[in-house]
Amino acid sequence: MRTRMIELTVDELKQIIGEVVEQKLSEMLGDPDEGLELREDIEARLRRSLEAESRGTRGIPAQEVAAQLGVEW
């Protein structure tokens, strides 16, 4: 069944537009890391981070990292 645009709500139209934009950006940009291998040390670090997060351990707040780097947050 085809729906005419006049029959769409504003939220439905926004949803459609968002999906189309996301699809187009994905087509244009793709995944720049596709085909690259993840180094073992980075993979291990990511696994530890995910495991810590699943246990409820939080990382360093973004504001603190920004302060350490001298960046305004």
C-alpha positions as CSV (number, residue, x, y, z in Angstrom):
1,M,0.0,0.0,0.0
2,R,1.3,3.4,-0.9
3,T,0.9,6.3,1.4
4,R,0.7,9.9,0.2
5,M,2.8,12.5,1.8
6,I,-0.3,14.5,2.7
7,E,-1.4,11.5,4.8
8,L,1.8,11.4,6.9
9,T,2.1,13.0,10.3
10,V,5.0,15.4,10.9
11,D,6.7,12.7,13.1
12,E,6.3,10.1,10.4
13,L,7.8,12.4,7.8
14,K,10.7,13.3,10.1
15,Q,11.3,9.5,10.6
16,I,11.4,8.9,6.9
17,I,13.7,11.8,6.2
18,G,16.1,10.7,9.0
19,E,16.2,7.2,7.6
20,V,16.9,8.5,4.1
21,V,19.7,10.9,5.3
22,E,21.3,8.1,7.4
23,Q,21.2,5.7,4.5
24,K,22.7,8.2,2.1
25,L,25.5,9.2,4.5
26,S,26.3,5.6,5.0
27,E,26.5,5.1,1.2
28,M,28.7,8.1,0.7
29,L,31.0,7.7,3.7
30,G,31.0,4.0,4.3
31,D,33.2,2.6,7.1
32,P,36.7,4.0,6.8
33,D,38.0,1.1,8.9
34,E,36.4,-1.6,6.8
35,G,38.9,-4.3,6.0
36,L,41.4,-3.2,8.6
37,E,42.4,-5.6,11.4
38,L,42.2,-4.6,15.1
39,R,45.5,-4.8,16.9
40,E,45.5,-7.4,19.7
41,D,46.4,-4.8,22.4
42,I,43.6,-2.5,21.3
43,E,41.1,-5.4,21.2
44,A,42.1,-6.5,24.7
45,R,41.7,-2.9,26.0
46,L,38.3,-2.6,24.4
47,R,37.2,-5.9,26.0
48,R,38.4,-4.8,29.4
49,S,36.5,-1.5,29.0
50,L,33.3,-3.3,28.0
51,E,33.6,-5.8,30.8
52,A,34.2,-3.0,33.3
53,E,31.2,-1.1,32.0
54,S,29.0,-4.2,32.3
55,R,30.0,-4.5,36.0
56,G,29.0,-0.8,36.5
57,T,32.5,0.6,36.6
58,R,32.6,4.0,35.0
59,G,35.5,5.5,33.1
60,I,37.0,9.0,33.4
61,P,34.4,11.7,32.9
62,A,34.7,13.6,29.7
63,Q,35.1,16.9,31.6
64,E,38.1,15.5,33.4
65,V,39.7,14.3,30.2
66,A,39.1,17.7,28.6
67,A,40.7,19.4,31.6
68,Q,43.7,17.1,31.4
69,L,44.1,18.0,27.8
70,G,43.6,21.7,28.4
71,V,40.4,21.7,26.3
72,E,37.3,23.7,27.2
73,W,34.3,21.5,27.7
